[in-house]
Amino acid sequence: MMRTGTVLKVVVMSALALVVMVGLTGQGICQSKEPVVLKSWVPNWPSHIEPMRVLSNDLKALGIEIKLRTGNLDEWVAEIIGKDSPYHTVYMSWTGSPARMEPTFFLRELYHSSRAAPGGRNYGNHINKEYDDVVDAQMSEMDMGKRQKLIRKAQEILAKDNATFPLWFRDYVQAYNTETVEGVVPTMGSGIGFPHNPWTFWKARPKTKRRELKLVNMHDIHELNPFAAGDAETEGWLRLAYDTFAKRDPDTNLPIPWAAESWNVVDDTTVDIVLRAGMAFHDGKPVTVEDVKFTFDYIKKWEFPMYSRVWHNVESVEILKDRRVRFKLFKPYAAFADDILLHAFIAPKHIWEKIPESVGVANPTEWPNPDPVGSGPFEFNEWKKAEYFHYKANKNHFMAPNFDGLYVIVVPSIEGMMGMLEKGDVDIYGWTLGPKQVKRLNGFKHIKVVSTPSHGFHEIRPNLNMKPMNDPMFRKAMQYAINRKGTLDIAAGGYGTICANTPITPLIRFWNNPDIKPFEFSMKKAREILKSAGYTWDEKGRLCYP
């Protein structure tokens, strides 16, 4: 056995040798030769592919290769939402529907651990108990000042985790024919041609004898069953026919009465609403409080996935007198008006009470609902898949449209949509224009381009279950390696607001955390962070794992 002094001498000599070797290599003794190659999924829309191409080129300077997988939205949903994502990063944009101005959707639906399982939208697998606790607490906090602090705290935690790489809040840039239509109403998150907050469709007025408003859009609706609508676009179009209880005011963006004449918070777990008088379904039958109770009981019975916010929060619905309905909540729910009254619609009891039994299906979502009957400002009339769908105006509605009907014409190419607007075949371009298209349309005297801010945002989501995205230092380096302004200029002509490290837009000042700032674009800082974290570069300039 060696003496203690000898052992100490051996240890010291070994340590000195290690220091010398580290100094000679400058990078450490054991260097990985495994290069960093990232698999990424991006929908095949120009506004998404172009930013990823820019990022791919920028990351080459860091020695990182990106292998892009592209496809349509259905394929994206099947691969990313439907199962565990096998990709290091995923590109997606989130529409600015009215309900999403309430911050709970983005904070909980996209990054809460409860939504990390297949079928949920937390496909980046962000798991942080402190974050979950704060998000859960704000949902029950009825004091607005205290709730604001919790929501800002949640953003602070999310930013510290770098659980997402937010890019920008893109403006909706659309256009209309000034010779055929007037009175369009730009609304945040919907522009003038998206259905999420569609004041244009109610308020626009014809300037010619043609009484049918024509809009061109890239996407068709997916179905006519309002309980099964799985995407924001289809849900928005169906809400033209099915009244919700509240709508977003186009000026203040706050919830205002719609099918609910008013609502009153009785206590932290009790809310009363008063149903608007004189409403009728499109088949002539009156809208009653029985229809309201039936709708919520039906949602609770079948637990429709897209209405989980209802059956997770509403314990019971009771009919009172004088068109009043009382909602009892399981616990205080601060977003009741924003999240439920704006989202839930009124289903006619006389049609749905025998579904699914009478139509031979196992679940109501399986019924195609071929002749939709709602109570909204528009009555659904016709659908020719991949061609168009048509509404007739409900002139008996309290917000009766000025046009007699609405055609939504489906054209899958930007060039085709623009051609129809230029020729005067349609009144409104209902998709988002890129910088080249804006420049082109500005050359036509009869076309006006309208840019409207949105709280919907583009993001690149890292998969925290896969290396190197499970490394906080690598994610921080990625934040600096993303040229947000450059990609916004290329993809959207600069129409938008650069994101800080939060999904809540600074345009919604009350909820946004002003202390979170945007990352500067600095490849130098990105390289320094990677080097300090032990990443190396091989003789070909490829970044290698520590």
Secondary structure as UniProt FT lines:
FT   HELIX           4..25
FT   STRAND          37..43
FT   HELIX           46..60
FT   TURN            61..63
FT   STRAND          65..71
FT   HELIX           73..76
FT   HELIX           77..81
FT   STRAND          89..93
FT   HELIX           98..101
FT   HELIX           105..109
FT   HELIX           110..111
FT   HELIX           113..115
FT   TURN            118..119
FT   TURN            123..124
FT   HELIX           129..140
FT   HELIX           144..161
FT   STRAND          165..170
FT   STRAND          172..177
FT   TURN            178..180
FT   STRAND          181..182
FT   TURN            188..190
FT   TURN            192..193
FT   HELIX           199..203
FT   STRAND          205..206
FT   STRAND          212..217
FT   TURN            226..228
FT   HELIX           232..238
FT   TURN            239..241
FT   STRAND          246..248
FT   TURN            250..252
FT   STRAND          255..257
FT   STRAND          260..267
FT   TURN            268..269
FT   STRAND          270..275
FT   TURN            277..278
FT   TURN            282..283
FT   HELIX           289..302
FT   HELIX           305..307
FT   HELIX           308..311
FT   TURN            312..313
FT   STRAND          314..319
FT   TURN            322..323
FT   STRAND          324..329
FT   TURN            334..335
FT   HELIX           336..341
FT   TURN            342..343
FT   HELIX           349..352
FT   TURN            353..356
FT   HELIX           357..359
FT   HELIX           364..366
FT   STRAND          378..384
FT   TURN            385..387
FT   STRAND          388..393
FT   TURN            395..396
FT   TURN            398..399
FT   STRAND          405..410
FT   HELIX           414..423
FT   STRAND          428..429
FT   HELIX           435..441
FT   TURN            442..443
FT   TURN            445..446
FT   STRAND          447..452
FT   STRAND          458..462
FT   TURN            464..465
FT   TURN            467..470
FT   HELIX           472..481
FT   HELIX           484..492
FT   TURN            493..494
FT   STRAND          496..498
FT   TURN            506..507
FT   TURN            509..511
FT   TURN            514..515
FT   HELIX           523..532
FT   TURN            533..534
FT   STRAND          536..537
FT   TURN            539..540
FT   STRAND          543..544
//
